[in-house]
Amino acid sequence: MDLQDKTIVFSGHFETMTQRQLAKLATFVGIHARKTISGVTDYVVVGAMYGDLFTAPTTEKLQMANKMGIPLITEVDFLNFVVSTWQRRLAAMAVTKPIQTLHGRPEEVNPQQRSVVDDGTNLGETT
């Protein structure tokens, strides 16, 4: 599921963060978070809902989403998207250009190499 550049609305109570915190996180990874459902809403992220013994748990936002045919996703689905977005961004940031060392000499950095650090004598060697 790709939520990039999609418009979402949060509904219900969430386990990990408040709706406001989730909305900030969404914006940070390129999702448009809104407080109310409209014709531009692509998804509603659903948290826990509480009802009484005689009525099914729901919210006004969920009722509107159902009427408008807007798909629902879970908090876990949303967070999985955020994590995968960050993984892709970190992978894209792999250093491939020479970097300046403290001694002023450029060194090639290969992301496939790992530094060996024990007592400090092998610092910079690769395995």
C-alpha atoms as an extended CHARMM CRD file, in Angstrom:
* protein
*
       127  EXT
         1         1  MET       CA              0.0000000000        0.0000000000        0.0000000000  PROA      1               0.0000000000
         2         2  ASP       CA              1.4270000000        3.3740000000       -0.9640000000  PROA      2               0.0000000000
         3         3  LEU       CA              0.1720000000        6.3240000000        1.0520000000  PROA      3               0.0000000000
         4         4  GLN       CA              2.6280000000        8.8310000000       -0.4240000000  PROA      4               0.0000000000
         5         5  ASP       CA              0.7660000000       12.0330000000       -1.3600000000  PROA      5               0.0000000000
         6         6  LYS       CA             -2.5400000000       10.5360000000       -0.1870000000  PROA      6               0.0000000000
         7         7  THR       CA             -4.9690000000       12.3200000000        2.1200000000  PROA      7               0.0000000000
         8         8  ILE       CA             -5.8710000000       10.5180000000        5.3250000000  PROA      8               0.0000000000
         9         9  VAL       CA             -8.0140000000       11.1140000000        8.3970000000  PROA      9               0.0000000000
        10        10  PHE       CA             -7.5280000000        9.4660000000       11.7930000000  PROA      10              0.0000000000
        11        11  SER       CA            -10.5110000000        8.1360000000       13.7430000000  PROA      11              0.0000000000
        12        12  GLY       CA            -10.6810000000        6.4820000000       17.1560000000  PROA      12              0.0000000000
        13        13  HSD       CA             -8.1590000000        6.0130000000       19.9630000000  PROA      13              0.0000000000
        14        14  PHE       CA             -4.6760000000        4.8230000000       19.0580000000  PROA      14              0.0000000000
        15        15  GLU       CA             -2.2690000000        2.5800000000       20.9500000000  PROA      15              0.0000000000
        16        16  THR       CA              1.0220000000        4.2030000000       19.9730000000  PROA      16              0.0000000000
        17        17  MET       CA              0.3740000000        7.9610000000       19.8270000000  PROA      17              0.0000000000
        18        18  THR       CA             -2.3090000000       10.5990000000       19.8680000000  PROA      18              0.0000000000
        19        19  GLN       CA             -4.0910000000       11.5370000000       16.6530000000  PROA      19              0.0000000000
        20        20  ARG       CA             -2.1380000000       14.7910000000       16.5990000000  PROA      20              0.0000000000
        21        21  GLN       CA              1.2030000000       12.9650000000       16.8650000000  PROA      21              0.0000000000
        22        22  LEU       CA              0.1730000000       10.4940000000       14.1610000000  PROA      22              0.0000000000
        23        23  ALA       CA             -0.8350000000       13.4020000000       11.9140000000  PROA      23              0.0000000000
        24        24  LYS       CA              2.6030000000       15.0140000000       12.3720000000  PROA      24              0.0000000000
        25        25  LEU       CA              4.2750000000       11.7050000000       11.5670000000  PROA      25              0.0000000000
        26        26  ALA       CA              2.1010000000       11.3610000000        8.4590000000  PROA      26              0.0000000000
        27        27  THR       CA              3.0450000000       14.8270000000        7.2470000000  PROA      27              0.0000000000
        28        28  PHE       CA              6.7150000000       14.0720000000        7.8680000000  PROA      28              0.0000000000
        29        29  VAL       CA              6.6240000000       11.1050000000        5.4460000000  PROA      29              0.0000000000
        30        30  GLY       CA              4.6290000000       12.8660000000        2.7200000000  PROA      30              0.0000000000
        31        31  ILE       CA              1.0310000000       12.0550000000        3.6480000000  PROA      31              0.0000000000
        32        32  HSD       CA             -1.6150000000       14.7770000000        3.8720000000  PROA      32              0.0000000000
        33        33  ALA       CA             -3.3580000000       14.4350000000        7.2420000000  PROA      33              0.0000000000
        34        34  ARG       CA             -6.7110000000       16.1440000000        7.7520000000  PROA      34              0.0000000000
        35        35  LYS       CA             -9.0720000000       16.3410000000       10.7070000000  PROA      35              0.0000000000
        36        36  THR       CA            -12.2850000000       15.8870000000        8.7510000000  PROA      36              0.0000000000
        37        37  ILE       CA            -13.4200000000       13.6260000000        5.9410000000  PROA      37              0.0000000000
        38        38  SER       CA            -14.1110000000       15.2320000000        2.5790000000  PROA      38              0.0000000000
        39        39  GLY       CA            -14.2340000000       14.3140000000       -1.0730000000  PROA      39              0.0000000000
        40        40  VAL       CA            -10.4240000000       14.3160000000       -1.2440000000  PROA      40              0.0000000000
        41        41  THR       CA             -9.9430000000       11.8070000000        1.6000000000  PROA      41              0.0000000000
        42        42  ASP       CA             -8.2130000000        8.6600000000        0.3370000000  PROA      42              0.0000000000
        43        43  TYR       CA             -8.1190000000        6.5910000000        3.5540000000  PROA      43              0.0000000000
        44        44  VAL       CA             -9.3270000000        6.6380000000        7.1410000000  PROA      44              0.0000000000
        45        45  VAL       CA             -6.8830000000        5.2260000000        9.6950000000  PROA      45              0.0000000000
        46        46  VAL       CA             -8.9350000000        3.4650000000       12.3540000000  PROA      46              0.0000000000
        47        47  GLY       CA             -7.9450000000        3.1250000000       15.9950000000  PROA      47              0.0000000000
        48        48  ALA       CA             -9.8360000000        1.4960000000       18.8480000000  PROA      48              0.0000000000
        49        49  MET       CA            -13.4620000000        2.4950000000       19.2710000000  PROA      49              0.0000000000
        50        50  TYR       CA            -15.5980000000        2.1050000000       22.3320000000  PROA      50              0.0000000000
        51        51  GLY       CA            -19.3290000000        1.5650000000       22.4780000000  PROA      51              0.0000000000
        52        52  ASP       CA            -21.7970000000        0.4350000000       25.0520000000  PROA      52              0.0000000000
        53        53  LEU       CA            -23.4820000000       -2.9160000000       25.4110000000  PROA      53              0.0000000000
        54        54  PHE       CA            -26.3140000000       -2.0480000000       23.0210000000  PROA      54              0.0000000000
        55        55  THR       CA            -24.5920000000       -0.2440000000       20.1400000000  PROA      55              0.0000000000
        56        56  ALA       CA            -21.7440000000       -1.1690000000       17.8410000000  PROA      56              0.0000000000
        57        57  PRO       CA            -18.6170000000        0.9230000000       18.3750000000  PROA      57              0.0000000000
        58        58  THR       CA            -18.2970000000        3.5360000000       15.6590000000  PROA      58              0.0000000000
        59        59  THR       CA            -17.5300000000        7.1990000000       15.1160000000  PROA      59              0.0000000000
        60        60  GLU       CA            -19.1060000000        9.8540000000       12.9400000000  PROA      60              0.0000000000
        61        61  LYS       CA            -15.9900000000        9.7670000000       10.7630000000  PROA      61              0.0000000000
        62        62  LEU       CA            -16.3860000000        6.0270000000       10.1830000000  PROA      62              0.0000000000
        63        63  GLN       CA            -20.0510000000        6.3970000000        9.3400000000  PROA      63              0.0000000000
        64        64  MET       CA            -19.2060000000        9.1100000000        6.8180000000  PROA      64              0.0000000000
        65        65  ALA       CA            -16.3300000000        7.0510000000        5.3740000000  PROA      65              0.0000000000
        66        66  ASN       CA            -18.6780000000        4.1030000000        4.8680000000  PROA      66              0.0000000000
        67        67  LYS       CA            -21.2560000000        6.3120000000        3.1330000000  PROA      67              0.0000000000
        68        68  MET       CA            -18.5830000000        7.7670000000        0.8460000000  PROA      68              0.0000000000
        69        69  GLY       CA            -16.8820000000        4.4230000000        0.1580000000  PROA      69              0.0000000000
        70        70  ILE       CA            -13.5420000000        5.5210000000        1.6160000000  PROA      70              0.0000000000
        71        71  PRO       CA            -11.2530000000        2.5780000000        2.4740000000  PROA      71              0.0000000000
        72        72  LEU       CA            -10.2560000000        1.9800000000        6.0980000000  PROA      72              0.0000000000
        73        73  ILE       CA             -6.7790000000        0.9780000000        7.2440000000  PROA      73              0.0000000000
        74        74  THR       CA             -5.4770000000        0.0240000000       10.6670000000  PROA      74              0.0000000000
        75        75  GLU       CA             -2.9600000000        1.7920000000       12.8520000000  PROA      75              0.0000000000
        76        76  VAL       CA             -0.5380000000       -1.0830000000       12.1890000000  PROA      76              0.0000000000
        77        77  ASP       CA             -0.8950000000       -0.6850000000        8.3990000000  PROA      77              0.0000000000
        78        78  PHE       CA             -0.2100000000        3.0390000000        8.7290000000  PROA      78              0.0000000000
        79        79  LEU       CA              2.8660000000        2.5010000000       10.9230000000  PROA      79              0.0000000000
        80        80  ASN       CA              4.1790000000       -0.2150000000        8.5930000000  PROA      80              0.0000000000
        81        81  PHE       CA              4.0040000000        2.2870000000        5.7410000000  PROA      81              0.0000000000
        82        82  VAL       CA              5.9340000000        4.8480000000        7.8100000000  PROA      82              0.0000000000
        83        83  VAL       CA              8.6440000000        2.3020000000        8.6630000000  PROA      83              0.0000000000
        84        84  SER       CA              9.0180000000        1.1120000000        5.0610000000  PROA      84              0.0000000000
        85        85  THR       CA              9.2040000000        4.7280000000        3.8680000000  PROA      85              0.0000000000
        86        86  TRP       CA             12.0690000000        5.3970000000        6.2820000000  PROA      86              0.0000000000
        87        87  GLN       CA             13.8580000000        2.2260000000        5.2730000000  PROA      87              0.0000000000
        88        88  ARG       CA             13.7280000000        3.3030000000        1.6240000000  PROA      88              0.0000000000
        89        89  ARG       CA             14.9440000000        6.8020000000        2.5010000000  PROA      89              0.0000000000
        90        90  LEU       CA             17.8510000000        5.4920000000        4.5690000000  PROA      90              0.0000000000
        91        91  ALA       CA             18.8740000000        3.0800000000        1.8230000000  PROA      91              0.0000000000
        92        92  ALA       CA             18.8500000000        5.9420000000       -0.6820000000  PROA      92              0.0000000000
        93        93  MET       CA             21.1660000000        7.9430000000        1.5630000000  PROA      93              0.0000000000
        94        94  ALA       CA             24.0210000000        5.4070000000        1.3170000000  PROA      94              0.0000000000
        95        95  VAL       CA             27.2930000000        7.2930000000        1.0040000000  PROA      95              0.0000000000
        96        96  THR       CA             28.9060000000        6.6580000000       -2.3650000000  PROA      96              0.0000000000
        97        97  LYS       CA             30.9900000000        9.8180000000       -2.8310000000  PROA      97              0.0000000000
        98        98  PRO       CA             34.3950000000       10.4870000000       -1.2930000000  PROA      98              0.0000000000
        99        99  ILE       CA             34.2140000000       12.0530000000        2.1380000000  PROA      99              0.0000000000
       100       100  GLN       CA             36.8010000000       14.2990000000        3.7510000000  PROA      100             0.0000000000
       101       101  THR       CA             38.5970000000       12.7290000000        6.7210000000  PROA      101             0.0000000000
       102       102  LEU       CA             39.9810000000       14.5450000000        9.7330000000  PROA      102             0.0000000000
       103       103  HSD       CA             43.3870000000       14.4490000000        8.0560000000  PROA      103             0.0000000000
       104       104  GLY       CA             42.0960000000       16.2160000000        4.9610000000  PROA      104             0.0000000000
       105       105  ARG       CA             42.4420000000       13.2000000000        2.6660000000  PROA      105             0.0000000000
       106       106  PRO       CA             39.3630000000       12.0180000000        0.8210000000  PROA      106             0.0000000000
       107       107  GLU       CA             38.4850000000        8.3610000000        1.3120000000  PROA      107             0.0000000000
       108       108  GLU       CA             36.1380000000        6.2310000000       -0.7010000000  PROA      108             0.0000000000
       109       109  VAL       CA             33.3100000000        4.8340000000        1.3830000000  PROA      109             0.0000000000
       110       110  ASN       CA             31.7920000000        1.5680000000        0.3000000000  PROA      110             0.0000000000
       111       111  PRO       CA             28.4910000000        0.7990000000        2.1010000000  PROA      111             0.0000000000
       112       112  GLN       CA             29.2020000000       -2.9430000000        1.6770000000  PROA      112             0.0000000000
       113       113  GLN       CA             32.2870000000       -2.7410000000        3.8920000000  PROA      113             0.0000000000
       114       114  ARG       CA             32.1720000000       -2.9820000000        7.6610000000  PROA      114             0.0000000000
       115       115  SER       CA             34.7190000000       -1.4750000000       10.0320000000  PROA      115             0.0000000000
       116       116  VAL       CA             36.3920000000       -3.7290000000       12.5660000000  PROA      116             0.0000000000
       117       117  VAL       CA             36.6080000000       -2.1250000000       15.9850000000  PROA      117             0.0000000000
       118       118  ASP       CA             38.2670000000       -4.0130000000       18.8280000000  PROA      118             0.0000000000
       119       119  ASP       CA             40.9900000000       -2.3370000000       20.8580000000  PROA      119             0.0000000000
       120       120  GLY       CA             41.2760000000        0.4380000000       18.2890000000  PROA      120             0.0000000000
       121       121  THR       CA             44.2610000000       -1.0050000000       16.4270000000  PROA      121             0.0000000000
       122       122  ASN       CA             42.1090000000       -2.3170000000       13.5830000000  PROA      122             0.0000000000
       123       123  LEU       CA             39.9380000000        0.7580000000       13.1770000000  PROA      123             0.0000000000
       124       124  GLY       CA             39.2360000000        1.3270000000        9.5130000000  PROA      124             0.0000000000
       125       125  GLU       CA             40.0970000000       -2.1630000000        8.3510000000  PROA      125             0.0000000000
       126       126  THR       CA             37.3550000000       -4.0980000000        6.6730000000  PROA      126             0.0000000000
       127       127  THR       CA             36.1980000000       -7.6620000000        7.0790000000  PROA      127             0.0000000000
